[in-house]
Amino acid sequence: MEDIVLSKLDMVLDQYPNCCRCDQCRRDIAILALNHLPARYSSTAKGEIFNRVQAMSLEYEVEVIQQIAKAIEIVSQHPRHAPKTQA
């Protein structure tokens, strides 16, 4: 699941040009999105293949993108660092 969220993160962040992209905010966005997505565990190769096929579905991709967008909104409003000042 981490790989899927991280692979979509930059694409979704491009829709939010005012969002901070520092390492701390990127981690917070990814973690918050992951916390709101269902875990996908498997103990067999067959289960792993099933999870990967399911992750490629459009419905699943939309859910991942929605959770990333929600996380961006939250982290943008409440970053865990001081606001950057413009020179």
Contact map, one row per residue, 1 for C-alpha under 8 A:
111110000000000000000000000000000100001100000000000000000000000000000000000000000000000
111111000000000000000000000001000100000000000000000000000000000000000000000000000000000
111111100000000000000000000000000000000000000000000000000000000000000000000000000000000
111111110000000000000000000000000000000000000000000000100000000100000000000000000000000
111111111000000000000000000001001100000000000000000000000000000110010000000000000000000
011111111100000000000000000001000000000000000000000000000000000000000000000000000000000
001111111100000000000000000000000000000000000000000000000000000000000000000000000000000
000111111111000000000000000000000000000000000000000000000000000010000000000000000000000
000011111111100000000000000001000000000000000000000000000000000000010000000000000000000
000001111111110000000000000000000000000000000000000000000000000000000000000000000000000
000000011111111000000000000000000000000000000000000000000000000000000000000000000000000
000000011111111100000000000000000000000000000000000000000000000010011000000000000000000
000000001111111110100000000000000000000000000000000000000000000000001001000000000000000
000000000111111110000000000000000000000000000000000000000000000000000000000000000000000
000000000011111110000000000000000000000000000000000000000000000000000000000000000000000
000000000001111111100000000000000000000000000000000000000000000000000000000000000000000
000000000000111111100000000000000000000000000000000000000000000000000000000000000000000
000000000000000111110000000000000000000000000000000000000000000000000000000000000000000
000000000000100111111000000000000000000000000000000000000000000000000001000100000000000
000000000000000001111100100000000000000000000000000000000000000000000000000100000000000
000000000000000000111110110000000000000000000000000000000000000000000000000000000000000
000000000000000000011111110000000000000000000000000000000000000000000000000000000000000
000000000000000000001111111000000000000000000000000000000000000000000000000000000000000
000000000000000000000111111100000000000000000000000000000000000000000000000000010000000
000000000000000000011111111110000000000000000000000000000000000000000000001000110000000
000000000000000000001111111111000000000000000000000000000000000000000000000000000000000
000000000000000000000011111111100000000000000000000000000000000000000000000000000000000
000000000000000000000001111111110000000000000000000000000000000000000000001000000000000
000000000000000000000000111111111000000000000000000000000000000000010011001000000000000
010011001000000000000000011111111100000000000000000000000000000000010010000000000000000
000000000000000000000000001111111110000000000000000000000000000000000000000000000000000
000000000000000000000000000111111111000000000000000000000000000000010010000000000000000
000010000000000000000000000011111111100000000000000000000000000100110110000000000000000
110010000000000000000000000001111111110000000000000000000000000000100000000000000000000
000000000000000000000000000000111111110000000000000000000000000000000000000000000000000
000000000000000000000000000000011111110000000000000000000000000000100000000000000000000
000000000000000000000000000000001111111000000000000000000000001100100000000000000000000
000000000000000000000000000000000111111100000000000000000000000000000000000000000000000
100000000000000000000000000000000000111110000000000000000000000000000000000000000000000
100000000000000000000000000000000000011111000000001000000000000000000000000000000000000
000000000000000000000000000000000000001111100001001000000000000000000000000000000000000
000000000000000000000000000000000000000111111011001000000000000000000000000000000000000
000000000000000000000000000000000000000011111011000000000000000000000000000000000000000
000000000000000000000000000000000000000001111111000000000000000000000000000000000000000
000000000000000000000000000000000000000001111111100000000000000000000000000000000000000
000000000000000000000000000000000000000000011111110000000000000000000000000000000000000
000000000000000000000000000000000000000001111111111000000000000000000000000000000000000
000000000000000000000000000000000000000011111111111100000000000000000000000000000000000
000000000000000000000000000000000000000000001111111110000000000000000000000000000000000
000000000000000000000000000000000000000000000111111111000000000000000000000000000000000
000000000000000000000000000000000000000111000011111111100000000000000000000000000000000
000000000000000000000000000000000000000000000001111111110000000000000000000000000000000
000000000000000000000000000000000000000000000000111111111000000000000000000000000000000
000000000000000000000000000000000000000000000000011111111001000000000000000000000000000
000100000000000000000000000000000000000000000000001111111001100000000000000000000000000
000000000000000000000000000000000000000000000000000111111101100000000000000000000000000
000000000000000000000000000000000000000000000000000011111111100000000000000000000000000
000000000000000000000000000000000000000000000000000000011111110000000000000000000000000
000000000000000000000000000000000000000000000000000000001111111000000000000000000000000
000000000000000000000000000000000000000000000000000001111111111100000000000000000000000
000000000000000000000000000000000000000000000000000000111111111110000000000000000000000
000000000000000000000000000000000000000000000000000000000111111111000000000000000000000
000000000000000000000000000000000000100000000000000000000011111111100000000000000000000
000110000000000000000000000000001000100000000000000000000001111111110000000000000000000
000010010001000000000000000000000000000000000000000000000000111111111000000000000000000
000000000000000000000000000000000000000000000000000000000000011111111100000000000000000
000000000000000000000000000000001101100000000000000000000000001111111110000000000000000
000010001001000000000000000011011000000000000000000000000000000111111111000000000000000
000000000001100000000000000000000000000000000000000000000000000011111111100000000000000
000000000000000000000000000000001000000000000000000000000000000001111111110000000000000
000000000000000000000000000011011000000000000000000000000000000000111111111000000000000
000000000000100000100000000010000000000000000000000000000000000000011111111100000000000
000000000000000000000000000000000000000000000000000000000000000000001111111110000000000
000000000000000000000000000000000000000000000000000000000000000000000111111111000000000
000000000000000000000000100110000000000000000000000000000000000000000011111111110000000
000000000000000000110000000000000000000000000000000000000000000000000001111111100000000
000000000000000000000000000000000000000000000000000000000000000000000000111111100000000
000000000000000000000000000000000000000000000000000000000000000000000000011111110000000
000000000000000000000000100000000000000000000000000000000000000000000000001111111110000
000000000000000000000001100000000000000000000000000000000000000000000000001001111100000
000000000000000000000000000000000000000000000000000000000000000000000000000000111110000
000000000000000000000000000000000000000000000000000000000000000000000000000000111111000
000000000000000000000000000000000000000000000000000000000000000000000000000000101111100
000000000000000000000000000000000000000000000000000000000000000000000000000000000111110
000000000000000000000000000000000000000000000000000000000000000000000000000000000011111
000000000000000000000000000000000000000000000000000000000000000000000000000000000001111
000000000000000000000000000000000000000000000000000000000000000000000000000000000000111
